Amino acid sequence: MRTHSRYASPDGTETVVTLTDNTKIKAAKKNWFRQYKAAGPSSILRGLRVEAEGRGNQTGELVAAKIRFDEQDFRTAQALEA
């Protein structure tokens, strides 16, 4: 599986992020222990703030190894989609 998504940083810079079968996607709970739970590619919604780690490829895209987002931000993005 290869999925391409565009993300904009707060300063307006756009980055194309490629998800692969090896990309780990996790949602963080806001608590003292900062626990993470696994999530799928369908959890990445428009307007969701994400943190992506990976390496760039020849075309300037970021091939993501890890993507993390906050569970509360996910709920907000879900509400906006509805």
Secondary structure, 3 states (H helix, E strand, C coil): CCEEEEEECCCCCEEEEEECCCCEEEEECCCCCCCEEECCHHHCCCCCCEEEEEEECCCCCEEEEEEEEEHHHHHHHHHHHC
